[in-house]
Amino acid sequence: QPQPQPQPQPQPQPQPQPQPQPQPQPQPQPQPQPQPQPQPQP
C-alpha cells in the first residue's frame, strides 16, 4: 500500500485593503454682488 501524499493546503494570500481616496472638498464659488444701476435723476 503506497502512502497517499497529503495535499498541501495552499495558504490564502491576504487581500490588501485599498486605501480610500479622500474626496476633495469643492470650493464654494463666491456669488458676485450685482452692481446696482444708478437711477437717472429726472
PyMOL Python script that loads the backbone (N, CA, C, O; Angstrom):
from pymol import cmd

cmd.read_pdbstr("""\
ATOM      1  N   GLN A   1       0.862  -1.205   0.000  1.00  0.00           N
ATOM      2  CA  GLN A   1       0.000   0.000   0.000  1.00  0.00           C
ATOM      3  C   GLN A   1       0.894   1.250   0.000  1.00  0.00           C
ATOM      4  O   GLN A   1       1.599   1.511   0.975  1.00  0.00           O
ATOM      5  N   PRO A   2       0.861   2.004  -1.077  1.00  0.00           N
ATOM      6  CA  PRO A   2       1.659   3.268  -1.087  1.00  0.00           C
ATOM      7  C   PRO A   2       1.006   4.309  -0.181  1.00  0.00           C
ATOM      8  O   PRO A   2      -0.217   4.434  -0.104  1.00  0.00           O
ATOM      9  N   GLN A   3       1.833   5.010   0.463  1.00  0.00           N
ATOM     10  CA  GLN A   3       1.299   6.053   1.346  1.00  0.00           C
ATOM     11  C   GLN A   3       0.768   7.205   0.482  1.00  0.00           C
ATOM     12  O   GLN A   3       1.488   7.714  -0.377  1.00  0.00           O
ATOM     13  N   PRO A   4      -0.490   7.619   0.705  1.00  0.00           N
ATOM     14  CA  PRO A   4      -1.010   8.744  -0.127  1.00  0.00           C
ATOM     15  C   PRO A   4      -0.308  10.047   0.266  1.00  0.00           C
ATOM     16  O   PRO A   4      -0.105  10.355   1.440  1.00  0.00           O
ATOM     17  N   GLN A   5       0.035  10.762  -0.739  1.00  0.00           N
ATOM     18  CA  GLN A   5       0.717  12.045  -0.474  1.00  0.00           C
ATOM     19  C   GLN A   5      -0.322  13.048   0.021  1.00  0.00           C
ATOM     20  O   GLN A   5      -1.327  13.287  -0.649  1.00  0.00           O
ATOM     21  N   PRO A   6      -0.076  13.637   1.201  1.00  0.00           N
ATOM     22  CA  PRO A   6      -1.067  14.642   1.666  1.00  0.00           C
ATOM     23  C   PRO A   6      -1.003  15.894   0.803  1.00  0.00           C
ATOM     24  O   PRO A   6       0.070  16.407   0.484  1.00  0.00           O
ATOM     25  N   GLN A   7      -2.166  16.355   0.445  1.00  0.00           N
ATOM     26  CA  GLN A   7      -2.219  17.563  -0.381  1.00  0.00           C
ATOM     27  C   GLN A   7      -1.904  18.774   0.500  1.00  0.00           C
ATOM     28  O   GLN A   7      -2.582  19.006   1.501  1.00  0.00           O
ATOM     29  N   PRO A   8      -0.887  19.539   0.132  1.00  0.00           N
ATOM     30  CA  PRO A   8      -0.588  20.725   0.960  1.00  0.00           C
ATOM     31  C   PRO A   8      -1.686  21.782   0.790  1.00  0.00           C
ATOM     32  O   PRO A   8      -2.118  22.107  -0.316  1.00  0.00           O
ATOM     33  N   GLN A   9      -2.099  22.287   1.920  1.00  0.00           N
ATOM     34  CA  GLN A   9      -3.135  23.318   1.857  1.00  0.00           C
ATOM     35  C   GLN A   9      -2.486  24.632   1.411  1.00  0.00           C
ATOM     36  O   GLN A   9      -1.544  25.109   2.045  1.00  0.00           O
ATOM     37  N   PRO A  10      -2.986  25.209   0.330  1.00  0.00           N
ATOM     38  CA  PRO A  10      -2.378  26.494  -0.106  1.00  0.00           C
ATOM     39  C   PRO A  10      -2.771  27.610   0.863  1.00  0.00           C
ATOM     40  O   PRO A  10      -3.925  27.743   1.271  1.00  0.00           O
ATOM     41  N   GLN A  11      -1.784  28.383   1.201  1.00  0.00           N
ATOM     42  CA  GLN A  11      -2.046  29.496   2.111  1.00  0.00           C
ATOM     43  C   GLN A  11      -2.729  30.615   1.321  1.00  0.00           C
ATOM     44  O   GLN A  11      -2.206  31.071   0.305  1.00  0.00           O
ATOM     45  N   PRO A  12      -3.881  31.047   1.784  1.00  0.00           N
ATOM     46  CA  PRO A  12      -4.553  32.132   1.019  1.00  0.00           C
ATOM     47  C   PRO A  12      -3.811  33.458   1.225  1.00  0.00           C
ATOM     48  O   PRO A  12      -3.443  33.833   2.338  1.00  0.00           O
ATOM     49  N   GLN A  13      -3.620  34.114   0.143  1.00  0.00           N
ATOM     50  CA  GLN A  13      -2.928  35.411   0.219  1.00  0.00           C
ATOM     51  C   GLN A  13      -3.908  36.451   0.750  1.00  0.00           C
ATOM     52  O   GLN A  13      -5.010  36.601   0.222  1.00  0.00           O
ATOM     53  N   PRO A  14      -3.506  37.163   1.790  1.00  0.00           N
ATOM     54  CA  PRO A  14      -4.449  38.188   2.295  1.00  0.00           C
ATOM     55  C   PRO A  14      -4.580  39.331   1.301  1.00  0.00           C
ATOM     56  O   PRO A  14      -3.595  39.855   0.779  1.00  0.00           O
ATOM     57  N   GLN A  15      -5.800  39.686   1.066  1.00  0.00           N
ATOM     58  CA  GLN A  15      -6.045  40.781   0.120  1.00  0.00           C
ATOM     59  C   GLN A  15      -5.724  42.110   0.802  1.00  0.00           C
ATOM     60  O   GLN A  15      -6.240  42.394   1.883  1.00  0.00           O
ATOM     61  N   PRO A  16      -4.880  42.918   0.176  1.00  0.00           N
ATOM     62  CA  PRO A  16      -4.595  44.229   0.801  1.00  0.00           C
ATOM     63  C   PRO A  16      -5.827  45.132   0.735  1.00  0.00           C
ATOM     64  O   PRO A  16      -6.500  45.234  -0.291  1.00  0.00           O
ATOM     65  N   GLN A  17      -6.089  45.769   1.845  1.00  0.00           N
ATOM     66  CA  GLN A  17      -7.243  46.667   1.878  1.00  0.00           C
ATOM     67  C   GLN A  17      -6.885  47.952   1.116  1.00  0.00           C
ATOM     68  O   GLN A  17      -5.884  48.601   1.421  1.00  0.00           O
ATOM     69  N   PRO A  18      -7.701  48.310   0.136  1.00  0.00           N
ATOM     70  CA  PRO A  18      -7.387  49.553  -0.604  1.00  0.00           C
ATOM     71  C   PRO A  18      -7.660  50.777   0.276  1.00  0.00           C
ATOM     72  O   PRO A  18      -8.671  50.867   0.972  1.00  0.00           O
ATOM     73  N   GLN A  19      -6.733  51.688   0.213  1.00  0.00           N
ATOM     74  CA  GLN A  19      -6.904  52.918   0.988  1.00  0.00           C
ATOM     75  C   GLN A  19      -7.931  53.799   0.285  1.00  0.00           C
ATOM     76  O   GLN A  19      -7.794  54.086  -0.904  1.00  0.00           O
ATOM     77  N   PRO A  20      -8.955  54.226   1.011  1.00  0.00           N
ATOM     78  CA  PRO A  20      -9.955  55.084   0.328  1.00  0.00           C
ATOM     79  C   PRO A  20      -9.365  56.457   0.032  1.00  0.00           C
ATOM     80  O   PRO A  20      -8.721  57.084   0.874  1.00  0.00           O
ATOM     81  N   GLN A  21      -9.604  56.886  -1.170  1.00  0.00           N
ATOM     82  CA  GLN A  21      -9.095  58.201  -1.565  1.00  0.00           C
ATOM     83  C   GLN A  21      -9.995  59.278  -0.960  1.00  0.00           C
ATOM     84  O   GLN A  21     -11.213  59.230  -1.126  1.00  0.00           O
ATOM     85  N   PRO A  22      -9.407  60.243  -0.262  1.00  0.00           N
ATOM     86  CA  PRO A  22     -10.276  61.299   0.304  1.00  0.00           C
ATOM     87  C   PRO A  22     -10.854  62.173  -0.799  1.00  0.00           C
ATOM     88  O   PRO A  22     -10.156  62.614  -1.712  1.00  0.00           O
ATOM     89  N   GLN A  23     -12.137  62.403  -0.680  1.00  0.00           N
ATOM     90  CA  GLN A  23     -12.794  63.231  -1.692  1.00  0.00           C
ATOM     91  C   GLN A  23     -12.431  64.695  -1.438  1.00  0.00           C
ATOM     92  O   GLN A  23     -12.597  65.189  -0.323  1.00  0.00           O
ATOM     93  N   PRO A  24     -11.935  65.396  -2.473  1.00  0.00           N
ATOM     94  CA  PRO A  24     -11.614  66.821  -2.253  1.00  0.00           C
ATOM     95  C   PRO A  24     -12.887  67.633  -2.052  1.00  0.00           C
ATOM     96  O   PRO A  24     -13.877  67.470  -2.765  1.00  0.00           O
ATOM     97  N   GLN A  25     -12.825  68.496  -1.075  1.00  0.00           N
ATOM     98  CA  GLN A  25     -13.983  69.336  -0.801  1.00  0.00           C
ATOM     99  C   GLN A  25     -14.063  70.423  -1.876  1.00  0.00           C
ATOM    100  O   GLN A  25     -13.091  71.146  -2.096  1.00  0.00           O
ATOM    101  N   PRO A  26     -15.208  70.542  -2.542  1.00  0.00           N
ATOM    102  CA  PRO A  26     -15.301  71.595  -3.577  1.00  0.00           C
ATOM    103  C   PRO A  26     -15.328  72.976  -2.931  1.00  0.00           C
ATOM    104  O   PRO A  26     -16.017  73.218  -1.941  1.00  0.00           O
ATOM    105  N   GLN A  27     -14.569  73.844  -3.519  1.00  0.00           N
ATOM    106  CA  GLN A  27     -14.535  75.214  -3.000  1.00  0.00           C
ATOM    107  C   GLN A  27     -15.818  75.934  -3.417  1.00  0.00           C
ATOM    108  O   GLN A  27     -16.177  75.936  -4.595  1.00  0.00           O
ATOM    109  N   PRO A  28     -16.505  76.542  -2.456  1.00  0.00           N
ATOM    110  CA  PRO A  28     -17.744  77.239  -2.853  1.00  0.00           C
ATOM    111  C   PRO A  28     -17.413  78.481  -3.675  1.00  0.00           C
ATOM    112  O   PRO A  28     -16.541  79.276  -3.323  1.00  0.00           O
ATOM    113  N   GLN A  29     -18.125  78.615  -4.757  1.00  0.00           N
ATOM    114  CA  GLN A  29     -17.888  79.765  -5.626  1.00  0.00           C
ATOM    115  C   GLN A  29     -18.547  80.994  -5.001  1.00  0.00           C
ATOM    116  O   GLN A  29     -19.731  80.963  -4.668  1.00  0.00           O
ATOM    117  N   PRO A  30     -17.779  82.078  -4.840  1.00  0.00           N
ATOM    118  CA  PRO A  30     -18.412  83.286  -4.259  1.00  0.00           C
ATOM    119  C   PRO A  30     -19.415  83.884  -5.235  1.00  0.00           C
ATOM    120  O   PRO A  30     -19.159  84.020  -6.432  1.00  0.00           O
ATOM    121  N   GLN A  31     -20.548  84.231  -4.682  1.00  0.00           N
ATOM    122  CA  GLN A  31     -21.577  84.830  -5.532  1.00  0.00           C
ATOM    123  C   GLN A  31     -21.189  86.283  -5.820  1.00  0.00           C
ATOM    124  O   GLN A  31     -20.930  87.051  -4.894  1.00  0.00           O
ATOM    125  N   PRO A  32     -21.149  86.658  -7.103  1.00  0.00           N
ATOM    126  CA  PRO A  32     -20.802  88.062  -7.404  1.00  0.00           C
ATOM    127  C   PRO A  32     -21.938  88.999  -6.988  1.00  0.00           C
ATOM    128  O   PRO A  32     -23.116  88.740  -7.237  1.00  0.00           O
ATOM    129  N   GLN A  33     -21.546  90.065  -6.362  1.00  0.00           N
ATOM    130  CA  GLN A  33     -22.546  91.038  -5.938  1.00  0.00           C
ATOM    131  C   GLN A  33     -22.993  91.843  -7.160  1.00  0.00           C
ATOM    132  O   GLN A  33     -22.163  92.414  -7.868  1.00  0.00           O
ATOM    133  N   PRO A  34     -24.301  91.886  -7.406  1.00  0.00           N
ATOM    134  CA  PRO A  34     -24.752  92.667  -8.577  1.00  0.00           C
ATOM    135  C   PRO A  34     -24.589  94.164  -8.307  1.00  0.00           C
ATOM    136  O   PRO A  34     -24.901  94.672  -7.230  1.00  0.00           O
ATOM    137  N   GLN A  35     -24.099  94.821  -9.308  1.00  0.00           N
ATOM    138  CA  GLN A  35     -23.909  96.273  -9.165  1.00  0.00           C
ATOM    139  C   GLN A  35     -25.266  96.960  -9.341  1.00  0.00           C
ATOM    140  O   GLN A  35     -25.941  96.761 -10.351  1.00  0.00           O
ATOM    141  N   PRO A  36     -25.660  97.765  -8.358  1.00  0.00           N
ATOM    142  CA  PRO A  36     -26.964  98.460  -8.534  1.00  0.00           C
ATOM    143  C   PRO A  36     -26.852  99.534  -9.612  1.00  0.00           C
ATOM    144  O   PRO A  36     -25.899 100.310  -9.679  1.00  0.00           O
ATOM    145  N   GLN A  37     -27.866  99.527 -10.435  1.00  0.00           N
ATOM    146  CA  GLN A  37     -27.862 100.520 -11.511  1.00  0.00           C
ATOM    147  C   GLN A  37     -28.274 101.870 -10.915  1.00  0.00           C
ATOM    148  O   GLN A  37     -29.296 101.965 -10.236  1.00  0.00           O
ATOM    149  N   PRO A  38     -27.475 102.913 -11.173  1.00  0.00           N
ATOM    150  CA  PRO A  38     -27.878 104.233 -10.623  1.00  0.00           C
ATOM    151  C   PRO A  38     -29.130 104.755 -11.347  1.00  0.00           C
ATOM    152  O   PRO A  38     -29.238 104.717 -12.572  1.00  0.00           O
ATOM    153  N   GLN A  39     -30.041 105.229 -10.546  1.00  0.00           N
ATOM    154  CA  GLN A  39     -31.258 105.769 -11.138  1.00  0.00           C
ATOM    155  C   GLN A  39     -30.939 107.153 -11.723  1.00  0.00           C
ATOM    156  O   GLN A  39     -30.379 108.017 -11.048  1.00  0.00           O
ATOM    157  N   PRO A  40     -31.306 107.335 -12.978  1.00  0.00           N
ATOM    158  CA  PRO A  40     -31.036 108.682 -13.555  1.00  0.00           C
ATOM    159  C   PRO A  40     -31.950 109.726 -12.903  1.00  0.00           C
ATOM    160  O   PRO A  40     -33.147 109.513 -12.707  1.00  0.00           O
ATOM    161  N   GLN A  41     -31.369 110.788 -12.599  1.00  0.00           N
ATOM    162  CA  GLN A  41     -32.153 111.866 -11.998  1.00  0.00           C
ATOM    163  C   GLN A  41     -32.974 112.550 -13.091  1.00  0.00           C
ATOM    164  O   GLN A  41     -32.427 112.975 -14.109  1.00  0.00           O
ATOM    165  N   PRO A  42     -34.266 112.654 -12.879  1.00  0.00           N
ATOM    166  CA  PRO A  42     -35.078 113.323 -13.931  1.00  0.00           C
ATOM    167  C   PRO A  42     -34.801 114.820 -13.958  1.00  0.00           C
ATOM    168  O   PRO A  42     -35.383 115.541 -14.767  1.00  0.00           O
TER     169      PRO A  42
END
""", "prot")
cmd.dss("prot")
cmd.show_as("cartoon", "prot")
cmd.util.cbc("prot")
cmd.orient("prot")
